[in-house]
Amino acid sequence: MYNMGLLGLGTVGTGTADILLNTAGRNPLLQKIQIKKAGVRSLDKQRQVELPADVLTTDLESVVTDPDIDIVVELMGGLEPARSLILQAIAHGKHIVTANKAVIARYGDEIYTAANEAGVYVLIEAAVGGGIPIIKPLKQSLGVNRIQRVIGIVNGTTNYILTQMTAHGADFADVLKEAQELGYAEADPTADVDGWDAADKISILTSIAFAGRVKRESVHCEGIRQITATEINYAEKLGFVIKLLAIAEKMSLDSDELQIRVHPTLVAKEHPLASINGVYNAILVEGAPLGQVMFYGPGAGSGPTASAVVSDIMNIVGILESSGKTKNLDPLLSCSHQHYCTLQPIEELVTRFYARFLCYDVPGVIGHLGTSFGNHQVSLESVVQIGFKDKLAEIVVVTHDVKEGNFRKALAEIESLDAIQSIPSVLRVL
Ligand code: HSE
């Protein structure tokens, strides 16, 4: 038997225990795993899963230091004490399974260095995309490819909000409130709506797809608070939907430089990511010689996330069964890179842009816009003057591929023009 120590018995912890207590019809390896201890905040809470009373403990350190425990499963979330407990468990020779994207994105370097020295695994399938298998496929099934691009819809809350805004022409604040009432959005939605959760996840995906560590604070991150029903409507008229995308891409095949970014993006309606709706997640991976492959499924929730957690536990048990408790880590499951990826500043990004301008209705406005764009090598794909808003002309443009730095300089010049009242929205186009 292999002994497991659980840290956290909330939604995902409960789903995890439920799978391990109901193994019929599942891989027989699961019958070799027992929950020896479950560290919880309170012993008095009503639980949806039945564990013997002596398994539960509020002494979290006793879980990570117990000499009989082989695998520690951290499902508490948050940075501390999760980080310290993971490091302590590693120091005591435990393998780790965690769903904690925030800790891995920020402290992956420290955690994997410690794990490699201790000869233990840190598996994180549940940290990105909930139940969608993406970490192990990237490491193993797709490992022979040169990855060029990973594009994900990796946050269910924001995808739900944008989907509802698109379906009902509703504004952000109203949909957020409704999502909170339905339990889809947290009372404090900051990590989701400001893109931080997606930035954690793309940092992790980048590190695996491009085999280099990533400084989480270097990831360019914009959320969806500024998206209005007006933008959704214009996008729809132009043949796009708006999605919060997390993107990591190699800017050219002969360079090591990467662009990593999270921002709301106009996605052509016929693109495979455009039809990922509601709380679902999808990750599109592009590499050579593979081409494109897309992973799709439930990105959160007790059962789906627990499915990923327990498959990691099962993988560790499979290795322990076949090779015993050796210190030789399987390079296809452990972290075998030490260097940091080189990131390109966002100003160097080459992409298309959508921008909406409110202009005074004077002759030659479009000419002024065109001149400023031309001054900074910004070429326009389309200019759509759709109408008037409070006596102001509303002009929407979509550019060709341009360098972000040039586009921003053009915008600064345009903003200073007398004919321009404001630039309410600037979005990138996939
Ligand atoms: N808060 C996340 C989301 C789920 O909305 O997708 C957990 O990763």
Residues whose N, C-alpha, C, O or C-beta is under 5 A from the ligand:
A	BS01	HSE	V154 N155 G156 T157 D192 G299 A300
